[in-house]
Amino acid sequence: MGTLICHTCNATIDHFEDEKVTFLYSNCECENCSQNNGDNE
């Protein structure tokens, strides 16, 4: 079982069992991440 984590705020988005990795990083839909999407380079 793995965990899907927001790359921006490190919040846990979901859990999964399909992949053979422990963590996958993505972006969540929270207000903070939506405003900062693409601005953190």
N, C-alpha and C positions, 0 to 999 in steps of 0.2 A: 504494500500500500504506500502511496506517495502523497505528497502535499503540493498543491498549486499555490504559489506565493506571489503577491504583488511585488513587482520589481521596484516600484516607486516608494511605497509606504511599508513594505514588509508584512502586510496583513495576510492572513490565511484566507484564500478565496474558496478553495474546495479541496476534496480528497479524491484520489483516483486509484484504480487498481490495474489499468490497462498497460501502462508503461513500466519499463524495468529500471526506472530511476527513482531516487528518493524525493527530489525536489524539482519542480518545473516553475519557471518564472514567467509572469505575464503582467498585465496591468488590470487593476480592478476598476470598478465604475464609481468609486467614491468621489465626492465633490473635490477633495484635494488633488487626487490623481487626474481627474478630468481637466482641471485648470492647469496642471503642470505637465501634461502630456506633451513630450517633445521639448520642453524647456530646460531639462536638467542635464544638458551636455556641457 
